[in-house]
Amino acid sequence: MDPATVDTVPTAVGDARVSWFPAGAPRLVLALGHGAGGGIGARDLAALAAALPARGVTVALVEQPWRVAGRKVAPAPKTLDTAWRELWPALTGAGPPVVAGGRSAGARVACRTAGPLGAHAVLALSFPLHPPGRPEKSRAAELLGTGLPTLVVQGERDPFGRPPEFPAGDHELAGVPAADHGFAVPRRGGPGEAATLALIAGRVAGWLAALPG
């Protein structure tokens, strides 16, 4: 599915890029950043961009400047946050409230910046609660500090943090059966990729529909 429009947005750390998948009469914009190991073609981001416009949600898939420039390694979190803050006005200019979100490293960026930017809520896909095998290196403070309605969608086999590892808080947590960090599932004996992506899209759509305001 191709975006309706693609905007280049200058920031202090390079040009970002926003691919728009518009709803006919949007009540929300869902802005989604990518992870450190991939781009906006990730299966969960693509599935949400395909499914949500029909439910009144415009989806904006955001490519960080390092990715636009063709670099293979993501910069420091501070640089990611700088780019996200500076491209934010391009997301809010559409008019409807903006939900900040992303997968993996993009989820961390959304959590760290959503409150000061005035986001409506936060969607964290595959939030990397800790490095694999290092639960003592918790990033829970980022998630718990949003101060906003927050949904975490987490694979039950995610080595960066399985659902039972997440601390209690104001956020909602939706586990995805048999899924890993990229929401891949076993080819045999599991729910299958199409069903998994439909589950994710349905859970996110329901949560967005229930948001106040």
PASEBA-1860 file (N, C-alpha, C; in nm, 3 decimals):
! residues 213
1> MDPATVDT> 0.084/-0.119/0.000/0.000/0.000/0.000/0.088/0.124/0.000 ~ 0.069/0.211/-0.097/0.150/0.331/-0.107/0.084/0.447/-0.033 ~ 0.166/0.537/0.026/0.109/0.653/0.094/0.046/0.750/-0.005 ~ -0.048/0.830/0.045/-0.111/0.931/-0.040/-0.013/1.043/-0.070 ~ 0.063/1.083/0.032/0.165/1.187/0.016/0.285/1.153/0.103 ~ 0.399/1.207/0.065/0.522/1.192/0.143/0.583/1.331/0.158 ~ 0.604/1.373/0.283/0.660/1.505/0.310/0.801/1.492/0.365 ~ 0.890/1.578/0.318/1.024/1.589/0.375/1.022/1.703/0.476
9> VPTAVGDA> 1.071/1.676/0.596/1.064/1.773/0.705/1.206/1.800/0.756 ~ 1.258/1.922/0.738/1.393/1.953/0.787/1.396/1.955/0.940 ~ 1.504/1.903/0.996/1.530/1.915/1.140/1.677/1.951/1.158 ~ 1.715/1.982/1.280/1.852/2.020/1.310/1.951/1.906/1.288 ~ 1.901/1.782/1.283/1.989/1.667/1.267/1.968/1.599/1.131 ~ 1.907/1.670/1.038/1.886/1.617/0.904/1.739/1.612/0.868 ~ 1.712/1.578/0.744/1.575/1.572/0.695/1.506/1.443/0.741 ~ 1.387/1.460/0.797/1.300/1.346/0.826/1.201/1.332/0.711
17> RVSWFPAG> 1.126/1.222/0.713/1.028/1.199/0.607/0.901/1.142/0.669 ~ 0.786/1.196/0.627/0.656/1.151/0.680/0.572/1.099/0.564 ~ 0.532/0.973/0.574/0.443/0.912/0.475/0.302/0.909/0.532 ~ 0.208/0.969/0.460/0.072/0.987/0.510/-0.024/0.885/0.449 ~ -0.105/0.826/0.536/-0.212/0.734/0.496/-0.340/0.792/0.556 ~ -0.409/0.878/0.480/-0.517/0.958/0.539/-0.651/0.886/0.548 ~ -0.725/0.924/0.652/-0.865/0.886/0.665/-0.951/0.992/0.598 ~ -1.071/0.955/0.560/-1.159/1.050/0.491/-1.197/1.167/0.578
25> APRLVLAL> -1.238/1.140/0.702/-1.273/1.246/0.797/-1.206/1.210/0.929 ~ -1.077/1.235/0.940/-1.001/1.184/1.055/-1.042/1.249/1.187 ~ -1.050/1.164/1.290/-1.071/1.215/1.425/-0.941/1.215/1.504 ~ -0.842/1.139/1.455/-0.710/1.132/1.517/-0.604/1.115/1.410 ~ -0.482/1.155/1.442/-0.363/1.119/1.366/-0.278/1.029/1.454 ~ -0.237/0.916/1.402/-0.146/0.826/1.473/-0.010/0.836/1.405 ~ 0.087/0.894/1.476/0.223/0.910/1.424/0.309/0.796/1.476 ~ 0.373/0.722/1.386/0.449/0.603/1.423/0.593/0.612/1.375
33> GHGAGGGI> 0.685/0.603/1.469/0.826/0.596/1.436/0.873/0.452/1.428 ~ 0.981/0.429/1.357/1.034/0.293/1.338/1.138/0.258/1.443 ~ 1.186/0.135/1.437/1.288/0.089/1.530/1.428/0.118/1.481 ~ 1.525/0.076/1.563/1.665/0.099/1.530/1.717/0.001/1.426 ~ 1.646/-0.108/1.406/1.694/-0.210/1.313/1.617/-0.217/1.182 ~ 1.525/-0.126/1.161/1.445/-0.131/1.039/1.373/-0.001/1.016 ~ 1.290/0.001/0.913/1.221/0.124/0.876/1.071/0.112/0.887 ~ 1.001/0.196/0.811/0.856/0.200/0.820/0.789/0.085/0.748
41> GARDLAAL> 0.867/-0.001/0.685/0.811/-0.120/0.623/0.788/-0.234/0.719 ~ 0.817/-0.215/0.848/0.795/-0.320/0.947/0.650/-0.368/0.941 ~ 0.630/-0.497/0.962/0.498/-0.557/0.939/0.389/-0.493/1.023 ~ 0.416/-0.457/1.147/0.312/-0.398/1.231/0.278/-0.256/1.187 ~ 0.379/-0.178/1.150/0.354/-0.041/1.103/0.274/-0.043/0.974 ~ 0.313/-0.131/0.882/0.241/-0.141/0.755/0.097/-0.187/0.776 ~ 0.076/-0.279/0.869/-0.059/-0.328/0.894/-0.148/-0.219/0.950 ~ -0.096/-0.137/1.039/-0.175/-0.028/1.096/-0.205/0.078/0.991
49> AAALPARG> -0.106/0.108/0.905/-0.128/0.206/0.799/-0.236/0.159/0.701 ~ -0.247/0.028/0.683/-0.346/-0.026/0.591/-0.485/-0.033/0.655 ~ -0.491/-0.060/0.784/-0.620/-0.088/0.848/-0.688/0.034/0.909 ~ -0.613/0.127/0.965/-0.675/0.230/1.047/-0.745/0.343/0.972 ~ -0.699/0.384/0.853/-0.772/0.492/0.784/-0.920/0.463/0.764 ~ -0.957/0.338/0.742/-1.098/0.303/0.726/-1.176/0.321/0.855 ~ -1.103/0.336/0.967/-1.168/0.353/1.098/-1.152/0.497/1.149 ~ -1.125/0.587/1.058/-1.122/0.728/1.095/-0.992/0.778/1.154
57> VTVALVEQ> -0.883/0.704/1.135/-0.753/0.743/1.190/-0.654/0.761/1.076 ~ -0.602/0.881/1.060/-0.493/0.904/0.966/-0.363/0.853/1.027 ~ -0.287/0.778/0.952/-0.159/0.723/0.999/-0.044/0.796/0.931 ~ 0.050/0.842/1.011/0.171/0.908/0.960/0.291/0.823/1.000 ~ 0.356/0.762/0.903/0.475/0.682/0.930/0.597/0.772/0.915 ~ 0.675/0.781/1.022/0.783/0.878/1.031/0.919/0.810/1.020 ~ 0.999/0.855/0.924/1.135/0.805/0.909/1.232/0.907/0.969 ~ 1.311/0.860/1.063/1.410/0.945/1.127/1.518/0.986/1.027
65> PWRVAGRK> 1.584/1.101/1.049/1.685/1.149/0.954/1.797/1.049/0.925 ~ 1.839/0.972/1.024/1.948/0.877/0.998/1.907/0.774/0.894 ~ 1.780/0.736/0.897/1.730/0.638/0.803/1.714/0.700/0.664 ~ 1.663/0.824/0.660/1.647/0.894/0.533/1.782/0.911/0.464 ~ 1.886/0.936/0.544/2.020/0.958/0.490/2.090/0.830/0.449 ~ 2.028/0.715/0.475/2.086/0.589/0.433/2.186/0.530/0.529 ~ 2.194/0.585/0.652/2.288/0.529/0.749/2.228/0.401/0.809 ~ 2.315/0.310/0.849/2.271/0.180/0.897/2.260/0.170/1.048
73> VAPAPKTL> 2.319/0.267/1.118/2.320/0.262/1.264/2.248/0.384/1.319 ~ 2.154/0.361/1.409/2.079/0.471/1.468/2.167/0.554/1.560 ~ 2.145/0.684/1.569/2.222/0.769/1.659/2.174/0.754/1.803 ~ 2.231/0.835/1.891/2.196/0.831/2.033/2.051/0.873/2.055 ~ 1.990/0.825/2.164/1.851/0.863/2.193/1.826/1.013/2.192 ~ 1.921/1.091/2.241/1.903/1.237/2.242/1.882/1.290/2.101 ~ 1.955/1.237/2.005/1.941/1.281/1.865/1.807/1.239/1.808 ~ 1.762/1.118/1.839/1.631/1.072/1.795/1.521/1.161/1.850
81> DTAWRELW> 1.533/1.197/1.977/1.432/1.283/2.040/1.431/1.422/1.977 ~ 1.549/1.474/1.944/1.557/1.605/1.881/1.482/1.607/1.749 ~ 1.507/1.507/1.667/1.438/1.500/1.538/1.287/1.489/1.556 ~ 1.243/1.406/1.648/1.100/1.386/1.670/1.034/1.516/1.717 ~ 1.098/1.586/1.808/1.042/1.713/1.856/1.032/1.815/1.743 ~ 1.132/1.819/1.658/1.133/1.922/1.553/1.038/1.889/1.438 ~ 1.008/1.763/1.416/0.912/1.729/1.309/0.769/1.728/1.360 ~ 0.751/1.737/1.491/0.618/1.729/1.550/0.519/1.830/1.490
89> PALTGAGP> 0.558/1.957/1.467/0.461/2.051/1.408/0.407/2.005/1.273 ~ 0.484/1.929/1.197/0.435/1.877/1.070/0.325/1.774/1.091 ~ 0.322/1.710/1.208/0.220/1.611/1.239/0.094/1.675/1.293 ~ 0.109/1.781/1.369/-0.007/1.846/1.430/-0.077/1.940/1.333 ~ -0.011/1.977/1.225/-0.069/2.072/1.131/-0.193/2.021/1.061 ~ -0.215/1.889/1.064/-0.333/1.832/0.998/-0.462/1.866/1.072 ~ -0.451/1.903/1.199/-0.569/1.946/1.273/-0.613/1.856/1.385 ~ -0.643/1.726/1.361/-0.691/1.639/1.469/-0.583/1.615/1.574
97> PVVAGGRS> -0.623/1.571/1.694/-0.524/1.534/1.796/-0.429/1.426/1.745 ~ -0.305/1.430/1.793/-0.204/1.336/1.747/-0.166/1.239/1.860 ~ -0.175/1.112/1.831/-0.127/1.007/1.920/0.016/0.976/1.879 ~ 0.109/0.988/1.974/0.250/0.958/1.946/0.275/0.809/1.964 ~ 0.346/0.750/1.870/0.371/0.607/1.881/0.493/0.563/1.802 ~ 0.518/0.435/1.810/0.630/0.378/1.737/0.655/0.237/1.783 ~ 0.747/0.172/1.714/0.786/0.038/1.754/0.929/0.040/1.805 ~ 0.957/-0.036/1.910/1.090/-0.054/1.966/1.154/0.080/2.001
105> AGARVACR> 1.266/0.116/1.938/1.328/0.245/1.970/1.233/0.361/1.943 ~ 1.148/0.348/1.842/1.050/0.452/1.814/0.948/0.465/1.925 ~ 0.914/0.355/1.992/0.824/0.360/2.107/0.890/0.434/2.222 ~ 1.019/0.413/2.242/1.089/0.485/2.349/1.090/0.635/2.322 ~ 1.113/0.673/2.198/1.111/0.816/2.162/0.974/0.875/2.194 ~ 0.869/0.806/2.154/0.734/0.855/2.178/0.707/0.870/2.327 ~ 0.747/0.772/2.406/0.725/0.779/2.551/0.799/0.896/2.614 ~ 0.923/0.918/2.572/1.005/1.023/2.634/0.955/1.163/2.601
113> TAGPLGAH> 0.894/1.181/2.485/0.864/1.316/2.436/0.716/1.351/2.435 ~ 0.627/1.254/2.452/0.484/1.277/2.429/0.425/1.384/2.519 ~ 0.458/1.381/2.648/0.400/1.477/2.740/0.434/1.621/2.706 ~ 0.563/1.655/2.697/0.600/1.792/2.664/0.548/1.838/2.528 ~ 0.531/1.747/2.434/0.483/1.786/2.301/0.332/1.802/2.294 ~ 0.262/1.761/2.399/0.117/1.773/2.397/0.046/1.665/2.319 ~ 0.105/1.546/2.312/0.040/1.435/2.243/-0.089/1.396/2.314 ~ -0.180/1.337/2.240/-0.310/1.297/2.293/-0.298/1.167/2.374
121> AVLALSFP> -0.208/1.080/2.334/-0.189/0.950/2.397/-0.061/0.890/2.338 ~ -0.025/0.769/2.384/0.098/0.703/2.339/0.069/0.558/2.305 ~ 0.119/0.514/2.188/0.112/0.374/2.148/0.254/0.320/2.139 ~ 0.283/0.218/2.220/0.417/0.157/2.224/0.409/0.015/2.170 ~ 0.464/-0.006/2.052/0.468/-0.138/1.991/0.604/-0.201/2.019 ~ 0.604/-0.321/2.076/0.730/-0.390/2.108/0.824/-0.299/2.188 ~ 0.773/-0.245/2.298/0.856/-0.158/2.382/0.974/-0.240/2.435 ~ 1.099/-0.192/2.412/1.216/-0.268/2.459/1.242/-0.240/2.606
129> LHPPGRPE> 1.173/-0.314/2.690/1.180/-0.292/2.835/1.321/-0.305/2.889 ~ 1.400/-0.393/2.829/1.540/-0.412/2.868/1.613/-0.479/2.753 ~ 1.747/-0.470/2.749/1.821/-0.547/2.648/1.799/-0.696/2.672 ~ 1.803/-0.778/2.567/1.783/-0.922/2.586/1.879/-0.981/2.690 ~ 1.822/-1.054/2.783/1.902/-1.117/2.887/1.952/-1.024/2.996 ~ 1.909/-0.897/2.994/1.956/-0.800/3.093/1.839/-0.730/3.161 ~ 1.756/-0.802/3.233/1.638/-0.740/3.295/1.673/-0.631/3.396 ~ 1.794/-0.634/3.447/1.833/-0.531/3.544/1.852/-0.394/3.478
137> KSRAAELL> 1.865/-0.391/3.344/1.879/-0.266/3.270/1.742/-0.217/3.223 ~ 1.654/-0.196/3.317/1.515/-0.165/3.284/1.497/-0.023/3.231 ~ 1.409/-0.011/3.132/1.370/0.120/3.079/1.226/0.153/3.118 ~ 1.179/0.090/3.223/1.040/0.108/3.264/1.007/0.253/3.295 ~ 1.103/0.329/3.343/1.076/0.469/3.379/1.027/0.549/3.260 ~ 1.077/0.518/3.140/1.031/0.589/3.020/0.883/0.562/2.996 ~ 0.844/0.437/3.009/0.706/0.398/2.986/0.614/0.454/3.093 ~ 0.657/0.446/3.218/0.573/0.489/3.329/0.563/0.640/3.341
145> GTGLPTLV> 0.651/0.711/3.271/0.655/0.855/3.286/0.581/0.933/3.180 ~ 0.499/0.869/3.096/0.433/0.943/2.989/0.329/1.041/3.042 ~ 0.258/1.004/3.149/0.152/1.089/3.201/0.030/1.095/3.110 ~ 0.021/1.004/3.014/-0.085/1.004/2.914/-0.143/0.863/2.900 ~ -0.265/0.851/2.845/-0.314/0.716/2.813/-0.213/0.644/2.724 ~ -0.174/0.524/2.763/-0.069/0.453/2.691/-0.107/0.307/2.672 ~ -0.091/0.259/2.550/-0.113/0.118/2.519/0.020/0.057/2.476 ~ 0.056/-0.054/2.540/0.174/-0.132/2.500/0.125/-0.259/2.433
153> VQGERDPF> 0.173/-0.286/2.313/0.142/-0.410/2.241/0.271/-0.490/2.234 ~ 0.273/-0.606/2.299/0.398/-0.677/2.322/0.386/-0.824/2.287 ~ 0.481/-0.875/2.210/0.484/-1.016/2.178/0.514/-1.101/2.300 ~ 0.449/-1.214/2.310/0.468/-1.300/2.427/0.604/-1.370/2.426 ~ 0.675/-1.367/2.312/0.810/-1.424/2.306/0.917/-1.315/2.287 ~ 0.885/-1.192/2.321/0.978/-1.082/2.296/1.094/-1.086/2.396 ~ 1.218/-1.107/2.349/1.331/-1.113/2.441/1.365/-0.978/2.504 ~ 1.310/-0.871/2.449/1.331/-0.739/2.508/1.231/-0.710/2.621
161> GRPPEFPA> 1.148/-0.805/2.653/1.051/-0.789/2.761/0.920/-0.857/2.727 ~ 0.891/-0.966/2.797/0.764/-1.035/2.777/0.657/-0.968/2.863 ~ 0.530/-0.980/2.826/0.425/-0.910/2.900/0.430/-0.926/3.052 ~ 0.456/-1.047/3.108/0.458/-1.058/3.254/0.571/-0.978/3.322 ~ 0.671/-0.938/3.245/0.782/-0.861/3.302/0.749/-0.714/3.322 ~ 0.642/-0.666/3.261/0.614/-0.523/3.268/0.559/-0.486/3.405 ~ 0.604/-0.373/3.458/0.556/-0.330/3.589/0.412/-0.281/3.581 ~ 0.345/-0.281/3.694/0.211/-0.224/3.700/0.219/-0.073/3.679
169> GDHELAGV> 0.115/-0.018/3.620/0.112/0.126/3.594/-0.019/0.164/3.531 ~ -0.028/0.287/3.486/-0.151/0.335/3.425/-0.169/0.288/3.281 ~ -0.064/0.232/3.222/-0.072/0.187/3.084/-0.155/0.059/3.072 ~ -0.208/0.038/2.951/-0.272/-0.090/2.917/-0.169/-0.177/2.846 ~ -0.180/-0.307/2.864/-0.084/-0.400/2.805/-0.159/-0.508/2.730 ~ -0.129/-0.520/2.601/-0.192/-0.622/2.517/-0.084/-0.719/2.470 ~ -0.093/-0.844/2.514/0.001/-0.945/2.470/-0.039/-1.004/2.335 ~ 0.061/-1.038/2.255/0.037/-1.096/2.122/0.088/-1.240/2.125
177> PAADHGFA> -0.001/-1.339/2.118/0.040/-1.478/2.133/0.147/-1.522/2.033 ~ 0.249/-1.589/2.087/0.354/-1.654/2.008/0.443/-1.557/1.931 ~ 0.426/-1.426/1.948/0.500/-1.328/1.867/0.632/-1.289/1.931 ~ 0.732/-1.261/1.847/0.861/-1.214/1.896/0.867/-1.061/1.889 ~ 0.986/-1.004/1.894/0.999/-0.858/1.899/0.948/-0.792/1.771 ~ 0.960/-0.861/1.659/0.910/-0.807/1.533/0.769/-0.855/1.499 ~ 0.702/-0.916/1.597/0.569/-0.974/1.581/0.566/-1.087/1.479 ~ 0.681/-1.150/1.456/0.683/-1.272/1.377/0.636/-1.387/1.466
185> VPRRGGPG> 0.566/-1.482/1.405/0.515/-1.598/1.478/0.562/-1.725/1.407 ~ 0.568/-1.837/1.478/0.610/-1.962/1.413/0.521/-1.996/1.295 ~ 0.581/-2.053/1.193/0.504/-2.086/1.072/0.408/-2.201/1.095 ~ 0.439/-2.284/1.192/0.351/-2.399/1.220/0.308/-2.395/1.367 ~ 0.184/-2.433/1.388/0.136/-2.447/1.524/0.098/-2.317/1.592 ~ 0.107/-2.205/1.522/0.072/-2.076/1.581/-0.045/-2.013/1.509 ~ -0.076/-1.889/1.544/-0.192/-1.823/1.483/-0.172/-1.780/1.339 ~ -0.047/-1.770/1.292/-0.019/-1.723/1.157/-0.002/-1.573/1.153
193> EAATLALI> 0.075/-1.526/1.054/0.108/-1.384/1.047/-0.015/-1.298/1.020 ~ -0.101/-1.338/0.927/-0.218/-1.257/0.893/-0.308/-1.239/1.015 ~ -0.333/-1.347/1.089/-0.418/-1.338/1.207/-0.352/-1.253/1.315 ~ -0.221/-1.264/1.327/-0.149/-1.185/1.428/-0.158/-1.036/1.397 ~ -0.136/-0.999/1.271/-0.145/-0.858/1.235/-0.287/-0.805/1.248 ~ -0.386/-0.888/1.216/-0.525/-0.847/1.233/-0.557/-0.826/1.381 ~ -0.502/-0.911/1.466/-0.520/-0.895/1.610/-0.462/-0.763/1.659 ~ -0.341/-0.732/1.614/-0.276/-0.607/1.654/-0.358/-0.487/1.606
201> AGRVAGWL> -0.397/-0.489/1.479/-0.473/-0.377/1.425/-0.606/-0.360/1.497 ~ -0.673/-0.470/1.527/-0.800/-0.462/1.597/-0.785/-0.409/1.738 ~ -0.680/-0.453/1.806/-0.658/-0.406/1.945/-0.626/-0.258/1.946 ~ -0.542/-0.214/1.854/-0.507/-0.072/1.849/-0.628/0.013/1.810 ~ -0.705/-0.034/1.712/-0.823/0.039/1.668/-0.924/0.055/1.782 ~ -0.945/-0.051/1.858/-1.038/-0.044/1.971/-0.993/0.052/2.078 ~ -0.863/0.051/2.106/-0.808/0.143/2.207/-0.820/0.288/2.160 ~ -0.788/0.314/2.034/-0.798/0.450/1.982/-0.943/0.499/1.987
209> AALPG> -1.038/0.411/1.954/-1.178/0.450/1.953/-1.228/0.485/2.093 ~ -1.165/0.425/2.196/-1.209/0.447/2.333/-1.141/0.567/2.399 ~ -1.044/0.628/2.333/-0.975/0.741/2.394/-1.072/0.856/2.415 ~ -1.064/0.924/2.528/-1.152/1.038/2.550/-1.117/1.154/2.457 ~ -1.218/1.234/2.427/-1.197/1.354/2.347/-1.174/1.328/2.202
END
